[in-house]
Amino acid sequence: MNTVFVHAFGIAITPWKLIGYLGVILFAGRWFVQVIASRLHGKPTMPRAFWYMSISGSLLLLAYFIFGKNDSVGVLSNLFPFLVSLYNLRLDFKTRPPGRASG
């Protein structure tokens, strides 16, 4: 998994880096989903996709930092958001029927 696929812009791209990049894209992209949902509803809204993207992005980043980088700082910085997102998704399912946006 540490085999270099290609060098791009001075960066050695490995499979673990691709996993890390996908995690970053999901974790950052969740805010675009939230902004679009809020704009559509005309008020602050947290769509369920936000929590799914948070959990997925955190898991991918955790895998990258545990197996690809072996970096405890990265693990700790992604473990907390993962647990909070799981908790919030659980609350969302308890308080809102499937398919309805919150807000």
All heavy atoms as an XYZ file, in Angstrom:
820
protein
N       0.822     -1.209      0.000
C       0.000      0.000      0.000
C       0.863      1.268      0.000
O       0.336      2.343     -0.144
C      -0.921      0.030      1.210
C      -2.067     -0.957      1.174
S      -3.373     -0.522      0.033
C      -4.195      0.786      0.885
N       2.160      1.107      0.201
C       3.042      2.265      0.190
C       3.806      2.395     -1.122
O       4.724      3.204     -1.231
C       4.018      2.209      1.369
C       3.294      2.431      2.682
O       2.415      3.269      2.772
N       3.652      1.665      3.683
N       3.404      1.605     -2.117
C       4.022      1.697     -3.438
C       3.611      3.015     -4.088
O       2.432      3.375     -4.095
C       3.555      0.524     -4.327
O       3.860     -0.690     -3.667
C       4.218      0.563     -5.675
N       4.572      3.725     -4.607
C       4.297      5.015     -5.241
C       3.711      4.777     -6.629
O       4.308      4.094     -7.455
C       5.589      5.864     -5.340
C       5.320      7.149     -6.093
C       6.142      6.139     -3.948
N       2.504      5.314     -6.862
C       1.864      5.243     -8.180
C       2.508      6.231     -9.136
O       2.831      5.929    -10.257
C       0.372      5.570     -8.099
C      -0.486      4.483     -7.548
C      -1.578      4.796     -6.752
C      -0.252      3.151     -7.813
C      -2.391      3.819     -6.244
C      -1.063      2.165     -7.304
C      -2.137      2.498     -6.516
N       2.603      7.453     -8.644
C       3.078      8.549     -9.484
C       3.580      9.676     -8.583
O       3.160      9.783     -7.431
C       1.944      9.040    -10.422
C       0.829      9.708     -9.662
C       2.472      9.958    -11.498
N       4.461     10.479     -9.105
C       4.870     11.717     -8.429
C       4.133     12.855     -9.113
O       4.215     13.009    -10.327
C       6.371     11.943     -8.536
C       7.189     11.034     -7.684
N       6.735     10.457     -6.548
C       8.470     10.608     -7.792
C       7.670      9.728     -5.993
N       8.738      9.781     -6.746
N       3.393     13.635     -8.339
C       2.658     14.774     -8.888
C       2.898     15.992     -8.004
O       2.688     15.923     -6.789
C       1.167     14.454     -8.971
N       3.342     17.070     -8.599
C       3.587     18.323     -7.880
C       4.545     18.101     -6.707
O       4.369     18.674     -5.633
C       2.277     18.942     -7.401
C       1.267     19.129     -8.480
C       0.158     18.296     -8.565
C       1.433     20.119     -9.439
C      -0.772     18.457     -9.574
C       0.507     20.286    -10.450
C      -0.601     19.451    -10.521
N       5.519     17.220     -6.881
C       6.488     16.947     -5.827
C       5.985     16.039     -4.719
O       6.624     15.910     -3.686
N       4.817     15.421     -4.913
C       4.229     14.542     -3.901
C       4.208     13.119     -4.447
O       3.759     12.884     -5.570
C       2.783     14.983     -3.554
C       2.786     16.407     -3.003
C       2.144     14.021     -2.570
C       1.409     17.008     -2.860
N       4.665     12.177     -3.645
C       4.605     10.764     -4.013
C       3.199     10.249     -3.688
O       2.794     10.227     -2.531
C       5.653      9.966     -3.249
N       2.448      9.879     -4.704
C       1.067      9.418     -4.523
C       1.077      7.902     -4.319
O       1.480      7.144     -5.192
C       0.190      9.778     -5.739
C       0.262     11.277     -6.040
C      -1.245      9.315     -5.528
C      -0.277     12.163     -4.949
N       0.606      7.490     -3.132
C       0.495      6.072     -2.779
C      -0.980      5.734     -2.575
O      -1.813      6.635     -2.447
C       1.261      5.775     -1.475
O       0.615      6.475     -0.399
C       2.726      6.185     -1.568
N      -1.326      4.447     -2.509
C      -2.719      4.098     -2.206
C      -3.209      4.706     -0.889
O      -4.345      5.158     -0.805
C      -2.696      2.568     -2.145
C      -1.581      2.171     -3.053
C      -0.543      3.243     -2.865
N      -2.353      4.738      0.139
C      -2.778      5.340      1.410
C      -3.046      6.831      1.254
O      -3.965      7.358      1.871
C      -1.733      5.096      2.495
C      -1.854      3.736      3.108
C      -0.905      2.764      3.137
C      -3.008      3.183      3.745
N      -1.400      1.636      3.756
C      -2.697      1.873      4.143
C      -4.292      3.659      4.020
C      -3.590      1.044      4.795
C      -5.191      2.822      4.680
C      -4.840      1.535      5.060
N      -2.260      7.495      0.450
C      -2.512      8.928      0.230
C      -3.844      9.129     -0.490
O      -4.582     10.064     -0.188
C      -1.376      9.573     -0.558
C      -0.192      9.852      0.320
C       0.454     11.149     -0.042
C       1.558     11.403      0.974
N       2.799     11.758      0.381
N      -4.165      8.257     -1.432
C      -5.463      8.361     -2.116
C      -6.608      8.175     -1.126
O      -7.620      8.882     -1.201
C      -5.548      7.343     -3.256
C      -4.609      7.583     -4.439
C      -4.724      6.441     -5.446
C      -4.896      8.924     -5.094
N      -6.452      7.235     -0.196
C      -7.467      7.039      0.851
C      -7.568      8.300      1.704
O      -8.673      8.761      2.021
C      -7.124      5.801      1.705
C      -7.355      4.534      0.879
C      -7.939      5.771      2.995
C      -6.824      3.266      1.501
N      -6.437      8.864      2.081
C      -6.436     10.097      2.867
C      -7.073     11.259      2.119
O      -7.865     12.010      2.682
N      -6.753     11.398      0.831
C      -7.345     12.474      0.033
C      -8.865     12.313     -0.074
O      -9.606     13.286      0.023
C      -6.735     12.527     -1.370
C      -5.296     12.966     -1.408
C      -4.421     12.422     -2.326
C      -4.798     13.926     -0.540
C      -3.086     12.816     -2.381
C      -3.475     14.327     -0.581
C      -2.623     13.764     -1.508
O      -1.317     14.158     -1.560
N      -9.323     11.085     -0.275
C     -10.773     10.848     -0.343
C     -11.435     11.201      0.989
O     -12.519     11.802      1.013
C     -11.060      9.393     -0.725
C     -12.521      9.005     -0.844
C     -13.243      9.871     -1.875
C     -12.644      7.532     -1.203
N     -10.777     10.856      2.087
C     -11.306     11.219      3.406
C     -11.417     12.727      3.572
O     -12.412     13.237      4.078
N     -10.398     13.450      3.133
C     -10.420     14.913      3.230
C     -11.541     15.492      2.365
O     -12.256     16.405      2.782
C      -9.048     15.506      2.824
C      -9.138     17.004      2.614
C      -8.002     15.162      3.862
N     -11.695     14.944      1.165
C     -12.744     15.435      0.258
C     -14.121     15.222      0.880
O     -14.969     16.121      0.865
C     -12.636     14.750     -1.120
C     -11.407     15.269     -1.865
C     -13.904     14.962     -1.942
C     -11.024     14.457     -3.086
N     -14.360     14.041      1.454
C     -15.653     13.776      2.101
C     -15.853     14.669      3.318
O     -16.928     15.243      3.515
C     -15.752     12.309      2.521
C     -16.048     11.320      1.419
C     -15.846      9.891      1.916
C     -17.471     11.501      0.916
N     -14.823     14.769      4.154
C     -14.947     15.526      5.397
C     -15.164     17.009      5.118
O     -15.974     17.656      5.772
C     -13.710     15.296      6.269
C     -13.957     15.545      7.719
C     -14.719     14.680      8.472
C     -13.424     16.661      8.334
C     -14.959     14.911      9.814
C     -13.650     16.905      9.680
C     -14.414     16.028     10.428
N     -14.460     17.554      4.140
C     -14.644     18.965      3.788
C     -15.917     19.173      2.977
O     -16.620     20.167      3.152
C     -13.438     19.475      3.011
N     -16.228     18.219      2.102
C     -17.391     18.335      1.231
C     -18.714     18.332      1.963
O     -19.722     18.839      1.462
N     -18.719     17.799      3.174
C     -19.975     17.765      3.954
C     -20.514     19.171      4.192
O     -21.716     19.382      4.289
C     -19.751     17.041      5.268
C     -18.841     17.787      6.192
C     -18.281     16.927      7.308
N     -17.312     17.711      8.040
C     -17.344     17.908      9.335
N     -18.268     17.338     10.077
N     -16.439     18.646      9.904
N     -19.622     20.160      4.258
C     -20.077     21.529      4.478
C     -20.786     22.096      3.257
O     -21.725     22.887      3.396
C     -18.908     22.429      4.899
C     -18.436     22.045      6.260
C     -17.280     21.400      6.581
C     -19.142     22.218      7.488
N     -17.225     21.171      7.924
C     -18.360     21.666      8.523
C     -20.371     22.789      7.830
C     -18.751     21.677      9.850
C     -20.758     22.791      9.162
C     -19.961     22.240     10.154
N     -20.383     21.684      2.068
C     -21.102     22.100      0.858
C     -22.507     21.512      0.862
O     -23.477     22.185      0.501
C     -20.338     21.681     -0.403
C     -19.052     22.415     -0.588
C     -17.847     21.809     -0.284
C     -19.043     23.731     -1.038
C     -16.651     22.490     -0.442
C     -17.857     24.426     -1.192
C     -16.658     23.807     -0.890
N     -22.634     20.262      1.281
C     -23.945     19.611      1.382
C     -24.819     20.368      2.379
O     -26.004     20.626      2.124
C     -23.782     18.126      1.803
C     -25.106     17.505      2.194
C     -23.114     17.331      0.694
N     -24.242     20.768      3.507
C     -24.995     21.481      4.529
C     -25.442     22.855      4.027
O     -26.586     23.253      4.232
C     -24.143     21.623      5.798
C     -24.920     22.082      7.014
C     -25.028     23.580      7.134
O     -24.160     24.326      6.695
N     -26.115     24.034      7.723
N     -24.570     23.561      3.332
C     -24.914     24.895      2.807
C     -26.031     24.782      1.767
O     -26.986     25.570      1.776
C     -23.672     25.595      2.211
C     -24.063     26.799      1.374
C     -22.717     25.991      3.306
N     -25.932     23.803      0.885
C     -26.963     23.621     -0.152
C     -28.299     23.283      0.492
O     -29.338     23.850      0.122
C     -26.524     22.540     -1.163
C     -25.342     23.062     -1.986
C     -27.682     22.125     -2.062
C     -24.614     21.988     -2.779
N     -28.298     22.384      1.481
C     -29.551     22.019      2.163
C     -30.144     23.229      2.888
O     -31.360     23.457      2.835
C     -29.312     20.879      3.145
N     -29.310     24.009      3.545
C     -29.808     25.201      4.245
C     -30.381     26.209      3.266
O     -31.417     26.821      3.520
C     -28.677     25.848      5.051
O     -28.268     25.001      6.095
N     -29.723     26.380      2.135
C     -30.224     27.316      1.121
C     -31.579     26.856      0.582
O     -32.489     27.659      0.396
C     -29.204     27.450      0.001
C     -29.587     28.474     -1.030
C     -28.384     28.844     -1.881
N     -28.761     29.717     -2.945
C     -28.800     31.037     -2.848
N     -28.482     31.625     -1.721
N     -29.146     31.770     -3.885
N     -31.712     25.566      0.340
C     -32.980     25.035     -0.172
C     -34.121     25.187      0.833
O     -35.265     25.423      0.449
C     -32.833     23.563     -0.556
C     -31.991     23.258     -1.794
C     -31.772     21.762     -1.935
C     -32.656     23.821     -3.040
N     -33.807     25.062      2.124
C     -34.839     25.152      3.160
C     -35.025     26.564      3.702
O     -35.960     26.828      4.455
C     -34.516     24.196      4.314
C     -34.702     22.769      3.964
N     -33.689     22.001      3.428
C     -35.778     21.960      4.042
C     -34.133     20.789      3.201
N     -35.398     20.727      3.554
N     -34.108     27.460      3.355
C     -34.223     28.842      3.813
C     -33.921     29.014      5.288
O     -34.275     30.033      5.882
N     -33.271     28.038      5.903
C     -32.887     28.114      7.318
C     -31.778     27.091      7.561
O     -31.579     26.177      6.754
C     -34.082     27.829      8.224
C     -34.671     26.447      8.062
C     -35.872     26.253      8.953
C     -36.486     24.879      8.714
N     -37.602     24.639      9.579
N     -31.040     27.231      8.662
C     -29.975     26.268      8.942
C     -30.526     24.834      9.035
O     -31.502     24.590      9.730
C     -29.415     26.717     10.295
C     -29.794     28.158     10.404
C     -31.110     28.285      9.674
N     -29.924     23.937      8.284
C     -30.388     22.561      8.189
C     -29.195     21.618      8.187
O     -28.191     21.891      7.551
C     -31.187     22.363      6.879
O     -32.265     23.291      6.871
C     -31.737     20.973      6.752
N     -29.319     20.517      8.900
C     -28.284     19.478      8.887
C     -28.864     18.233      8.233
O     -29.576     17.452      8.876
C     -27.836     19.121     10.302
C     -26.880     20.078     10.884
S     -25.393     20.163      9.913
C     -24.328     20.876     11.089
N     -28.596     18.030      6.957
C     -29.111     16.829      6.297
C     -28.362     15.590      6.792
O     -27.231     15.671      7.271
C     -28.814     17.082      4.821
C     -27.674     18.028      4.812
C     -27.805     18.857      6.055
N     -29.007     14.461      6.702
C     -28.401     13.211      7.151
C     -27.118     12.908      6.374
O     -26.191     12.317      6.921
C     -29.409     12.081      6.982
C     -29.301     11.071      8.062
C     -30.474     10.144      8.086
N     -31.334     10.550      9.199
C     -32.584     10.189      9.331
N     -33.153      9.427      8.433
N     -33.287     10.579     10.373
N     -27.070     13.339      5.125
C     -25.859     13.129      4.317
C     -24.639     13.776      4.972
O     -23.523     13.274      4.836
C     -26.057     13.688      2.911
N     -24.844     14.868      5.700
C     -23.748     15.523      6.414
C     -23.096     14.553      7.390
O     -21.872     14.440      7.457
C     -24.279     16.754      7.153
C     -23.235     17.506      7.932
C     -22.535     18.540      7.350
C     -22.973     17.182      9.255
C     -21.572     19.237      8.067
C     -22.016     17.871      9.984
C     -21.317     18.906      9.384
N     -23.930     13.842      8.155
C     -23.391     12.902      9.149
C     -22.755     11.695      8.479
O     -21.724     11.201      8.933
C     -24.477     12.491     10.140
C     -25.065     13.675     10.828
C     -26.368     14.092     10.794
C     -24.369     14.637     11.624
N     -26.503     15.242     11.518
C     -25.291     15.596     12.040
C     -23.037     14.782     12.020
C     -24.943     16.678     12.841
C     -22.689     15.859     12.809
C     -23.645     16.800     13.219
N     -23.353     11.207      7.396
C     -22.749     10.085      6.663
C     -21.386     10.474      6.093
O     -20.434      9.688      6.149
C     -23.656      9.612      5.527
C     -24.890      8.883      5.988
C     -26.149      9.247      5.520
C     -24.821      7.820      6.868
C     -27.291      8.582      5.928
C     -25.951      7.151      7.284
C     -27.186      7.533      6.810
O     -28.310      6.871      7.220
N     -21.300     11.675      5.546
C     -20.023     12.135      4.996
C     -18.995     12.354      6.108
O     -17.809     12.070      5.929
C     -20.226     13.411      4.176
C     -20.980     13.179      2.887
S     -21.356     14.697      2.001
C     -19.744     15.074      1.306
N     -19.449     12.837      7.265
C     -18.553     13.023      8.404
C     -17.972     11.693      8.865
O     -16.767     11.564      9.089
C     -19.300     13.675      9.580
O     -19.718     14.963      9.265
N     -18.838     10.693      9.003
C     -18.407      9.376      9.461
C     -17.481      8.727      8.430
O     -16.412      8.216      8.778
C     -19.634      8.487      9.754
C     -20.369      9.022     10.982
C     -19.230      7.024      9.933
C     -21.763      8.452     11.177
N     -17.864      8.772      7.170
C     -17.042      8.164      6.115
C     -15.681      8.842      6.005
O     -14.645      8.175      5.925
C     -17.754      8.253      4.761
O     -18.990      7.601      4.806
N     -15.688     10.158      5.988
C     -14.434     10.904      5.902
C     -13.531     10.632      7.094
O     -12.325     10.416      6.946
N     -14.118     10.612      8.288
C     -13.333     10.332      9.493
C     -12.754      8.930      9.467
O     -11.592      8.726      9.837
C     -14.193     10.501     10.751
O     -14.460     11.849     10.995
N     -13.550      7.947      9.035
C     -13.044      6.569      8.971
C     -11.885      6.442      7.989
O     -10.882      5.774      8.280
C     -14.161      5.603      8.583
C     -15.113      5.185      9.686
C     -16.228      4.317      9.132
C     -14.375      4.467     10.795
N     -12.017      7.073      6.831
C     -10.934      7.021      5.853
C      -9.675      7.723      6.380
O      -8.558      7.220      6.218
C     -11.373      7.650      4.529
C     -12.384      6.832      3.729
C     -12.931      7.643      2.561
C     -11.762      5.542      3.239
N      -9.864      8.863      7.024
C      -8.717      9.564      7.589
C      -8.105      8.790      8.745
O      -6.877      8.744      8.896
C      -9.119     10.971      8.023
C      -9.346     11.933      6.863
C     -10.022     13.215      7.337
C      -8.032     12.252      6.172
N      -8.939      8.146      9.553
C      -8.407      7.302     10.628
C      -7.574      6.160     10.047
O      -6.485      5.861     10.538
C      -9.542      6.748     11.495
C     -10.097      7.695     12.543
C     -11.387      7.140     13.136
C      -9.068      7.946     13.637
N      -8.081      5.521      9.002
C      -7.325      4.437      8.362
C      -5.991      4.958      7.839
O      -4.946      4.322      8.021
C      -8.140      3.819      7.223
N      -6.018      6.121      7.204
C      -4.786      6.711      6.685
C      -3.789      6.975      7.808
O      -2.611      6.631      7.709
C      -5.091      8.003      5.925
C      -3.849      8.775      5.561
C      -3.007      8.322      4.553
C      -3.510      9.940      6.235
C      -1.849      9.019      4.229
C      -2.364     10.641      5.916
C      -1.533     10.169      4.909
O      -0.388     10.856      4.599
N      -4.261      7.601      8.894
C      -3.346      7.957      9.967
C      -2.901      6.753     10.801
O      -1.821      6.767     11.376
C      -3.957      9.036     10.868
C      -3.900     10.403     10.258
C      -5.053     11.081      9.922
C      -2.682     11.019     10.016
C      -5.000     12.341      9.353
C      -2.609     12.285      9.449
C      -3.771     12.946      9.121
N      -3.719      5.702     10.876
C      -3.330      4.510     11.633
C      -2.394      3.628     10.815
O      -1.317      3.253     11.266
C      -4.575      3.702     12.071
C      -5.364      4.481     13.125
C      -4.164      2.334     12.615
C      -6.729      3.883     13.445
N      -2.809      3.291      9.591
C      -2.076      2.308      8.801
C      -1.090      2.920      7.805
O      -0.033      2.360      7.556
C      -3.050      1.400      8.050
C      -4.012      0.704      8.960
C      -5.358      1.033      8.944
C      -3.584     -0.273      9.841
C      -6.256      0.400      9.786
C      -4.464     -0.909     10.684
C      -5.804     -0.576     10.666
N      -1.458      4.041      7.227
C      -0.613      4.630      6.193
C       0.473      5.531      6.732
O       1.585      5.559      6.234
N       0.187      6.264      7.772
C       1.109      7.281      8.267
C       1.640      6.962      9.656
O       2.695      7.452     10.021
C       0.360      8.624      8.299
C       1.199      9.803      8.585
C       1.648     10.434      7.313
C       2.228     11.785      7.616
N       3.436     12.032      6.928
N       0.888      6.181     10.431
C       1.233      5.866     11.823
C       1.464      7.153     12.615
O       2.524      7.374     13.193
C       2.451      4.942     11.883
C       2.617      4.316     13.253
O       1.709      4.354     14.061
N       3.775      3.756     13.505
N       0.443      7.998     12.624
C       0.538      9.328     13.233
C      -0.538      9.475     14.306
O      -1.729      9.591     14.000
C       0.369     10.386     12.140
C       0.448     11.809     12.651
O       0.562     12.021     13.878
O       0.400     12.723     11.811
N      -0.125      9.496     15.568
C      -1.089      9.566     16.672
C      -1.837     10.900     16.707
O      -2.992     10.951     17.127
C      -0.392      9.322     18.011
O       0.613     10.291     18.234
N      -1.212     11.976     16.264
C      -1.891     13.278     16.231
C      -3.063     13.223     15.251
O      -4.169     13.676     15.554
C      -0.909     14.412     15.857
C      -1.647     15.727     15.661
C       0.166     14.549     16.919
N      -2.836     12.652     14.069
C      -3.907     12.512     13.084
C      -5.022     11.612     13.573
O      -6.205     11.876     13.343
N      -4.655     10.542     14.282
C      -5.665      9.633     14.832
C      -6.544     10.375     15.827
O      -7.775     10.332     15.752
C      -5.011      8.398     15.497
C      -6.036      7.584     16.272
C      -4.319      7.534     14.447
N      -5.924     11.065     16.765
C      -6.689     11.783     17.786
C      -7.539     12.899     17.194
O      -8.654     13.135     17.641
C      -5.749     12.347     18.855
C      -5.091     11.303     19.742
C      -4.084     11.957     20.675
C      -6.118     10.515     20.525
N      -7.022     13.571     16.169
C      -7.777     14.681     15.589
C      -8.962     14.210     14.747
O      -9.846     14.997     14.438
C      -6.869     15.590     14.755
O      -6.408     14.906     13.611
N      -9.010     12.925     14.396
C     -10.136     12.404     13.616
C     -11.020     11.452     14.398
O     -12.148     11.191     13.991
C      -9.619     11.720     12.348
C      -9.161     12.735     11.347
O      -9.973     13.371     10.703
N      -7.866     12.930     11.249
N     -10.546     10.958     15.511
C     -11.344     10.042     16.324
C     -12.517     10.767     16.981
O     -13.650     10.283     16.960
C     -10.468      9.377     17.386
C     -11.124      8.302     18.235
C     -11.647      7.169     17.359
C     -10.144      7.767     19.264
N     -12.266     11.943     17.542
C     -13.328     12.694     18.209
C     -14.461     13.081     17.250
O     -15.636     12.819     17.551
C     -12.759     13.926     18.928
C     -13.798     14.687     19.688
C     -14.348     14.161     20.848
C     -14.238     15.917     19.241
C     -15.324     14.854     21.554
C     -15.204     16.616     19.932
C     -15.751     16.086     21.092
N     -14.167     13.684     16.080
C     -15.269     13.997     15.153
C     -16.033     12.749     14.710
O     -17.243     12.797     14.512
C     -14.579     14.660     13.961
C     -13.308     15.182     14.496
C     -12.893     14.233     15.587
N     -15.338     11.617     14.567
C     -16.003     10.366     14.200
C     -17.031      9.971     15.257
O     -18.185      9.671     14.940
C     -14.968      9.251     14.015
C     -15.557      7.887     13.863
C     -16.226      7.538     12.703
C     -15.449      6.957     14.874
C     -16.783      6.276     12.559
C     -16.007      5.697     14.739
C     -16.666      5.347     13.579
N     -16.622     10.002     16.531
C     -17.528      9.618     17.619
C     -18.701     10.592     17.750
O     -19.843     10.174     17.946
C     -16.757      9.517     18.934
C     -15.694      8.422     18.974
C     -14.866      8.521     20.250
C     -16.321      7.046     18.829
N     -18.425     11.876     17.608
C     -19.491     12.886     17.687
C     -20.482     12.708     16.533
O     -21.699     12.796     16.721
C     -18.901     14.312     17.700
C     -19.995     15.365     17.544
C     -18.113     14.540     18.979
N     -19.966     12.435     15.338
C     -20.847     12.232     14.182
C     -21.721     10.996     14.353
O     -22.899     11.021     14.008
C     -20.020     12.127     12.900
O     -19.348     13.330     12.660
N     -21.153      9.922     14.887
C     -21.958      8.720     15.167
C     -23.073      9.029     16.153
O     -24.222      8.627     15.963
C     -21.080      7.604     15.735
C     -20.321      6.739     14.772
C     -19.454      5.736     15.534
C     -21.248      6.004     13.831
N     -22.727      9.750     17.200
C     -23.715     10.122     18.216
C     -24.823     10.991     17.605
O     -26.008     10.754     17.832
C     -23.027     10.865     19.359
C     -23.971     11.374     20.407
C     -24.566     10.500     21.322
C     -24.292     12.728     20.486
C     -25.448     10.964     22.281
C     -25.165     13.195     21.445
C     -25.739     12.309     22.337
O     -26.620     12.780     23.278
N     -24.437     11.989     16.817
C     -25.427     12.876     16.201
C     -26.308     12.143     15.198
O     -27.510     12.409     15.115
C     -24.739     14.066     15.544
C     -24.313     15.094     16.561
O     -24.984     15.298     17.562
N     -23.191     15.731     16.318
N     -25.737     11.208     14.443
C     -26.553     10.426     13.512
C     -27.558      9.572     14.284
O     -28.721      9.467     13.894
C     -25.665      9.555     12.624
C     -26.387      8.749     11.554
C     -27.117      9.659     10.565
C     -25.403      7.849     10.818
N     -27.122      8.994     15.388
C     -28.033      8.205     16.232
C     -29.185      9.080     16.748
O     -30.350      8.690     16.691
C     -27.248      7.599     17.399
C     -28.070      6.712     18.279
C     -27.197      6.078     19.370
N     -28.001      5.780     20.518
C     -28.150      6.551     21.578
N     -27.501      7.687     21.670
N     -28.920      6.207     22.571
N     -28.856     10.266     17.237
C     -29.898     11.193     17.693
C     -30.829     11.594     16.557
O     -32.046     11.716     16.742
C     -29.273     12.450     18.298
C     -28.637     12.328     19.657
C     -28.043     13.670     20.076
C     -29.638     11.851     20.698
N     -30.251     11.800     15.379
C     -31.047     12.184     14.216
C     -32.065     11.108     13.882
O     -33.226     11.401     13.606
C     -30.120     12.454     13.030
C     -30.847     13.095     11.866
O     -31.596     14.066     12.095
O     -30.658     12.630     10.736
N     -31.654      9.855     13.924
C     -32.583      8.758     13.642
C     -33.653      8.628     14.725
O     -34.785      8.265     14.422
C     -31.833      7.428     13.492
C     -31.380      7.163     12.091
C     -30.053      7.316     11.750
C     -32.277      6.778     11.109
C     -29.620      7.077     10.455
C     -31.868      6.543      9.809
C     -30.529      6.692      9.486
N     -33.302      8.946     15.964
C     -34.281      8.857     17.057
C     -35.325      9.965     16.993
O     -36.464      9.772     17.395
C     -33.578      8.935     18.409
C     -32.936      7.646     18.841
C     -32.188      7.784     20.142
C     -33.090      8.187     21.276
N     -32.405      8.209     22.581
N     -34.925     11.133     16.491
C     -35.817     12.294     16.577
C     -36.464     12.700     15.265
O     -37.346     13.551     15.273
C     -35.047     13.517     17.117
O     -33.975     13.827     16.231
C     -34.501     13.236     18.501
N     -36.053     12.076     14.154
C     -36.571     12.508     12.855
C     -36.823     11.304     11.975
O     -35.979     10.431     11.865
C     -35.541     13.437     12.212
C     -35.927     13.959     10.881
C     -35.034     15.104     10.441
N     -33.616     14.835     10.516
C     -32.839     14.716      9.451
N     -33.337     14.817      8.244
N     -31.555     14.502      9.595
N     -37.984     11.265     11.341
C     -38.247     10.153     10.424
C     -37.253     10.138      9.261
O     -36.736     11.199      8.882
C     -39.664     10.422      9.897
C     -40.188     11.568     10.645
C     -39.073     12.216     11.384
N     -36.966      8.974      8.696
C     -36.032      8.885      7.555
C     -36.487      9.776      6.393
O     -37.684      9.905      6.123
C     -36.084      7.425      7.153
C     -36.561      6.710      8.371
C     -37.465      7.669      9.088
N     -35.510     10.401      5.735
C     -35.806     11.181      4.528
C     -36.160     12.631      4.765
O     -36.215     13.400      3.824
N     -36.402     13.038      5.992
C     -36.738     14.437      6.266
C     -35.515     15.191      6.734
O     -34.781     14.722      7.569
C     -37.807     14.535      7.356
C     -39.123     13.936      6.893
C     -40.327     14.591      7.477
N     -40.145     16.006      7.657
C     -40.712     16.683      8.650
N     -41.462     16.082      9.527
N     -40.525     17.980      8.757
N     -35.326     16.395      6.211
C     -34.189     17.223      6.621
C     -34.496     17.854      7.978
O     -35.651     18.139      8.294
C     -33.917     18.299      5.583
N     -33.457     18.064      8.760
C     -33.668     18.710     10.060
C     -33.674     20.217      9.885
O     -33.186     20.743      8.896
C     -32.570     18.299     11.036
O     -31.323     18.827     10.627
N     -34.132     20.887     10.883
C     -34.070     22.341     10.822
C     -35.276     22.983     11.296
O     -36.287     22.942     11.603
